[in-house]
């Protein structure tokens, strides 16, 4: 089962700019973009925690497990 990153959806729902989130978390906008696209192999728990703090959400709101063959969203 692939893990789908829903960070872009949470940013839109919260009306948050990637630049502001990246600054708060302490990562580059480029790395945040890679995370949003699901092109990373892992994410540090402290990074995930900071993202969740800023967006007032839970990790499960950002990372969803989808059965093989199911749509990415």
NUPAVEX-392863 format. One line per field, with one value per residue (C-alpha): z, x, y; residue number from 1; residue in three letters. Coordinates in Angstrom, 3 decimals, decimal comma, always signed. Layout:
# residues N
w <- (Z / ...)
u <- (X / ...)
v <- (Y / ...)
num <- (NUM / ...)
residu <- (Ala / ...)
# end
This chain:
# residues 73
w <- (+0,000 / -1,007 / +1,395 / -0,106 / +1,211 / +1,541 / +2,611 / -0,393 / +0,504 / +4,132 / +3,047 / +0,810 / +3,494 / +6,063 / +3,503 / +4,414 / +2,059 / +1,589 / +2,251 / +5,702 / +6,649 / +5,468 / +7,505 / +10,648 / +10,265 / +9,432 / +6,045 / +2,572 / +0,286 / -2,162 / +0,430 / +1,404 / -2,273 / -2,569 / +0,514 / -0,926 / -4,135 / -2,234 / -3,665 / -0,369 / +1,123 / +4,698 / +7,003 / +10,427 / +13,297 / +14,510 / +11,029 / +10,978 / +14,475 / +13,472 / +10,366 / +12,461 / +15,046 / +12,398 / +10,541 / +13,738 / +12,481 / +13,146 / +11,143 / +9,820 / +8,188 / +6,158 / +5,416 / +4,060 / +3,110 / -0,157 / -1,592 / -4,749 / -7,850 / -6,018 / -6,929 / -5,266 / -3,728)
u <- (+0,000 / +1,507 / +1,530 / -0,016 / +1,076 / -1,863 / +0,173 / -0,906 / -4,555 / -4,006 / -2,194 / -5,122 / -7,708 / -5,826 / -5,033 / -1,344 / +1,509 / +4,273 / +6,836 / +5,371 / +5,206 / +8,758 / +10,041 / +8,223 / +9,383 / +12,959 / +13,275 / +13,748 / +10,810 / +12,398 / +12,377 / +8,798 / +7,839 / +9,416 / +7,480 / +4,217 / +4,831 / +5,515 / +9,039 / +10,808 / +11,711 / +11,137 / +10,385 / +11,837 / +9,370 / +10,371 / +9,639 / +6,269 / +5,530 / +6,312 / +4,123 / +1,256 / +1,707 / +1,551 / -1,401 / -3,209 / -3,647 / -2,637 / -0,113 / -3,011 / -4,397 / -1,180 / -0,278 / -2,831 / -2,322 / -4,052 / -4,591 / -2,594 / -4,311 / -6,431 / -6,348 / -3,656 / -6,164)
v <- (+0,000 / +3,330 / +6,244 / +9,382 / +12,780 / +15,180 / +18,208 / +20,277 / +19,675 / +20,687 / +23,861 / +24,799 / +24,010 / +26,105 / +28,851 / +28,627 / +29,497 / +26,953 / +29,675 / +30,408 / +26,733 / +26,061 / +28,998 / +27,821 / +24,225 / +25,202 / +23,530 / +24,961 / +25,607 / +23,168 / +20,374 / +21,200 / +21,025 / +17,569 / +16,464 / +17,818 / +15,871 / +12,653 / +12,455 / +11,857 / +8,499 / +9,619 / +12,502 / +13,198 / +13,023 / +16,486 / +17,891 / +16,137 / +17,450 / +21,063 / +20,758 / +19,424 / +22,194 / +24,904 / +23,397 / +22,320 / +18,771 / +15,180 / +13,118 / +11,027 / +14,186 / +14,449 / +10,824 / +8,372 / +4,729 / +3,820 / +0,342 / -0,356 / +0,948 / +3,526 / +7,199 / +9,344 / +11,788)
num <- (1 / 2 / 3 / 4 / 5 / 6 / 7 / 8 / 9 / 10 / 11 / 12 / 13 / 14 / 15 / 16 / 17 / 18 / 19 / 20 / 21 / 22 / 23 / 24 / 25 / 26 / 27 / 28 / 29 / 30 / 31 / 32 / 33 / 34 / 35 / 36 / 37 / 38 / 39 / 40 / 41 / 42 / 43 / 44 / 45 / 46 / 47 / 48 / 49 / 50 / 51 / 52 / 53 / 54 / 55 / 56 / 57 / 58 / 59 / 60 / 61 / 62 / 63 / 64 / 65 / 66 / 67 / 68 / 69 / 70 / 71 / 72 / 73)
residu <- (Unk / Unk / Unk / Unk / Unk / Unk / Unk / Unk / Unk / Unk / Unk / Unk / Unk / Unk / Unk / Unk / Unk / Unk / Unk / Unk / Unk / Unk / Unk / Unk / Unk / Unk / Unk / Unk / Unk / Unk / Unk / Unk / Unk / Unk / Unk / Unk / Unk / Unk / Unk / Unk / Unk / Unk / Unk / Unk / Unk / Unk / Unk / Unk / Unk / Unk / Unk / Unk / Unk / Unk / Unk / Unk / Unk / Unk / Unk / Unk / Unk / Unk / Unk / Unk / Unk / Unk / Unk / Unk / Unk / Unk / Unk / Unk / Unk)
# end
